[in-house]
Each structure stands twice: as structure tokens, then as C-alpha cells.
Amino acid sequence: MPCLTPKEQEILSWCARGKTSAEVAIILNRSETTINFHIANLRMKFGVTSRHAAVIKAIKLGMPLLS
């Protein structure tokens, strides 16, 4: 199971809720570029090519996404 930072966990959770990078940036008061940076790290850690695939893989691994 990938070791995620708290920020990556938070962003993955918002992705699981269907939020776009722009929406997550507004929610977290960060730039969209910063959000996309974290999403790229998530994709690399999960070995997938999309945010949706990262969410699906996290669910399959039993990671809690929605709190």
C-alpha cells in the first residue's frame, strides 16, 4: 500500500468526491498547479495514469477516502 502524505490523502479524498483540480484548489486555498503536483505524485505512487484510477486503486486497497 502506498505511503501517502496527509495532503495527498486529503486531495485523494476530494477526488473521490468528484472534485476537479480547480475546485480542490479553491477548497484548500492552494493553486491549481499545486493540486496537480500532488495528483501527479498520487498517480506515480499508485502506478496509474489518471486520478480516477488512483481513487479506484485506493478503494481496492481498502484505504479510507471519505471521512
PAMIBA-216117 format. One record per atom (N, C-alpha, C): atom name; residue in one letter; x, y, z. Coordinates in Angstrom, 3 decimals. Atoms other than C-alpha are relative to their C-alpha. Layout:
<atoms>
  atom  rest         X         Y         Z
    CA     A         X         Y         Z
...
</atoms>
This chain:
<atoms>
  atom  rest         X         Y         Z
     N     M     0.846    -1.175     0.000
    CA     M     0.000     0.000     0.000
     C     M     0.893     1.241     0.000
     N     P    -0.844    -1.198     0.068
    CA     P     1.450     3.402    -0.952
     C     P    -0.078     0.824     1.289
     N     C    -0.051    -0.891    -1.166
    CA     C     2.529     5.721     1.846
     C     C    -0.313     1.414    -0.485
     N     L     0.435    -1.322     0.451
    CA     L     0.619     8.970     1.298
     C     L     0.208     1.040     1.081
     N     T    -0.085    -1.120    -0.935
    CA     T     1.229    12.338     2.885
     C     T    -1.423     0.404     0.386
     N     P     1.340    -0.474    -0.376
    CA     P    -1.683    13.924     4.751
     C     P    -0.655     0.840    -1.100
     N     K     0.553    -0.832     1.073
    CA     K    -2.108    16.422     1.890
     C     K    -0.455    -0.868    -1.170
     N     E     0.400     0.911     1.074
    CA     E    -2.181    13.625    -0.693
     C     E    -1.283    -0.738     0.369
     N     Q     1.216     0.670    -0.460
    CA     Q    -4.788    11.799     1.384
     C     Q    -1.208     0.928    -0.126
     N     E     1.091    -0.975     0.063
    CA     E    -6.899    14.944     1.588
     C     E    -0.425     0.247    -1.452
     N     I     0.308    -0.250     1.416
    CA     I    -6.669    15.609    -2.154
     C     I    -0.645    -1.226    -0.628
     N     L     0.600     1.223     0.520
    CA     L    -7.422    11.970    -2.980
     C     L    -1.452    -0.122     0.453
     N     S     1.365     0.023    -0.525
    CA     S   -10.495    12.229    -0.774
     C     S    -0.912     0.930    -0.797
     N     W     0.805    -0.932     0.802
    CA     W   -11.723    15.277    -2.701
     C     W    -0.199    -0.537    -1.414
     N     C     0.136     0.620     1.322
    CA     C   -11.035    13.472    -5.984
     C     C    -1.067    -1.090     0.028
     N     A     1.002     1.057    -0.140
    CA     A   -13.142    10.574    -4.729
     C     A    -1.411     0.577     0.034
     N     R     1.301    -0.677    -0.020
    CA     R   -15.976    13.077    -4.255
     C     R    -0.334     0.623    -1.351
     N     G     0.254    -0.500     1.343
    CA     G   -15.647    14.055    -7.918
     C     G     0.421     1.440    -0.243
     N     K    -0.439    -1.385     0.166
    CA     K   -13.993    17.442    -7.428
     C     K     1.129     0.099    -1.021
     N     T    -1.066    -0.271     0.957
    CA     T   -11.811    18.886   -10.175
     C     T     1.182     0.636     0.729
     N     S    -1.169    -0.664    -0.597
    CA     S    -8.337    20.284    -9.541
     C     S    -0.321     1.437     0.368
     N     A     0.357    -1.396    -0.280
    CA     A    -9.748    23.802    -9.756
     C     A    -0.876     0.098     1.254
     N     E     0.877    -0.021    -1.180
    CA     E   -12.442    23.002    -7.179
     C     E     0.777    -0.317     1.272
     N     V    -0.823     0.351    -1.167
    CA     V    -9.952    21.351    -4.816
     C     V     0.909     1.168     0.371
     N     A    -0.862    -1.158    -0.260
    CA     A    -7.652    24.359    -5.182
     C     A    -0.761     1.069     0.781
     N     I     0.813    -0.992    -0.714
    CA     I   -10.456    26.655    -4.057
     C     I    -0.293    -0.471     1.418
     N     I     0.333     0.552    -1.319
    CA     I   -11.471    24.374    -1.182
     C     I     1.186     0.079     0.947
     N     L    -1.199     0.050    -0.846
    CA     L    -7.897    24.067     0.119
     C     L     0.813     1.291    -0.011
     N     N    -0.693    -1.282     0.094
    CA     N    -6.876    27.624    -0.733
     C     N     1.444    -0.169    -0.474
     N     R    -1.294     0.238     0.635
    CA     R    -3.981    26.428    -2.896
     C     R    -0.149     0.274    -1.486
     N     S     0.092    -0.196     1.449
    CA     S    -3.112    26.937    -6.546
     C     S    -0.355    -1.321    -0.671
     N     E     0.334     1.199     0.767
    CA     E    -4.385    24.527    -9.156
     C     E     1.273    -0.765    -0.372
     N     T    -1.287     0.634     0.308
    CA     T    -0.749    23.857   -10.071
     C     T     0.467    -0.872     1.163
     N     T    -0.391     0.768    -1.189
    CA     T    -0.052    22.700    -6.508
     C     T    -0.847    -1.266     0.114
     N     I     0.888     1.163    -0.064
    CA     I    -3.077    20.396    -6.561
     C     I     0.419    -1.027    -1.053
     N     N    -0.416     0.913     1.066
    CA     N    -1.976    18.926    -9.900
     C     N     1.340    -0.671     0.313
     N     F    -1.273     0.578    -0.440
    CA     F     1.520    18.387    -8.453
     C     F    -0.259    -1.184     0.922
     N     H     0.323     1.077    -0.940
    CA     H     0.047    16.300    -5.629
     C     H    -0.703    -1.156    -0.714
     N     I     0.690     1.049     0.751
    CA     I    -2.205    14.417    -8.046
     C     I     1.002    -0.796    -0.835
     N     A    -1.045     0.701     0.750
    CA     A     0.828    13.589   -10.208
     C     A     0.765    -0.954     0.920
     N     N    -0.676     0.870    -0.972
    CA     N     2.550    12.206    -7.093
     C     N    -0.881    -1.195     0.358
     N     L     0.932     1.093    -0.291
    CA     L    -0.564    10.163    -6.277
     C     L    -0.010    -1.018    -1.136
     N     R     0.014     0.902     1.157
    CA     R    -0.651     8.741    -9.801
     C     R     1.267    -0.846    -0.030
     N     M    -1.264     0.720     0.003
    CA     M     3.021     7.791    -9.548
     C     M     0.024    -1.041     1.123
     N     K    -0.019     0.927    -1.133
    CA     K     2.626     6.188    -6.110
     C     K    -0.914    -1.198    -0.226
     N     F     0.931     1.092     0.276
    CA     F    -0.345     4.127    -7.275
     C     F     0.325    -0.721    -1.309
     N     G    -0.375     0.621     1.261
    CA     G     1.256     3.345   -10.640
     C     G    -1.118     0.012    -1.023
     N     V     1.131    -0.134     0.919
    CA     V    -1.715     4.618   -12.638
     C     V     0.162     1.275    -0.821
     N     T    -0.141    -1.147     0.897
    CA     T    -2.295     7.221   -15.343
     C     T    -1.070     1.069     0.174
     N     S     1.034    -1.017    -0.199
    CA     S    -5.336     9.108   -14.041
     C     S    -0.392     0.090     1.468
     N     R     0.465    -0.178    -1.376
    CA     R    -6.801    10.489   -10.843
     C     R    -1.105    -0.997     0.322
     N     H     1.097     0.945    -0.214
    CA     H    -9.834     8.257   -11.294
     C     H     0.551    -1.396     0.292
     N     A    -0.623     1.300    -0.239
    CA     A    -7.631     5.184   -11.482
     C     A     0.639    -0.047     1.390
     N     A    -0.586    -0.058    -1.340
    CA     A    -5.851     6.301    -8.297
     C     A    -1.080    -0.196     1.061
     N     V     1.115     0.153    -0.945
    CA     V    -9.190     6.578    -6.496
     C     V    -0.457    -1.454     0.022
     N     I     0.445     1.388     0.084
    CA     I   -10.252     3.141    -7.722
     C     I     1.001    -0.934     0.676
     N     K    -1.031     0.855    -0.604
    CA     K    -6.944     1.578    -6.690
     C     K    -0.004     0.159     1.522
     N     A     0.058    -0.234    -1.441
    CA     A    -7.185     3.204    -3.240
     C     A    -1.188    -0.745     0.615
     N     I     1.179     0.728    -0.487
    CA     I   -10.687     1.754    -2.829
     C     I     0.284    -1.499     0.046
     N     K    -0.323     1.436     0.055
    CA     K    -9.467    -1.704    -3.899
     C     K     0.968    -0.399     1.109
     N     L    -0.968     0.272    -1.070
    CA     L    -6.659    -1.455    -1.330
     C     L    -0.613     0.182     1.387
     N     G     0.679    -0.179    -1.277
    CA     G    -9.198    -0.620     1.377
     C     G     0.364     1.273     0.735
     N     M    -0.378    -1.265    -0.640
    CA     M    -7.927     2.885     2.016
     C     M    -1.253     0.834     0.255
     N     P     1.163    -0.862    -0.282
    CA     P   -10.455     5.172     3.735
     C     P     0.124     1.314    -0.768
     N     L    -0.063    -1.222     0.814
    CA     L   -11.262     8.033     1.353
     C     L    -0.964     1.061     0.484
     N     L     1.019    -0.968    -0.402
    CA     L   -14.396     9.661     2.681
     C     L    -0.120    -0.008     1.509
     N     S     0.112    -0.075    -1.453
    CA     S   -14.427    10.908     6.226
     C     S    -0.999     1.049     0.412
</atoms>
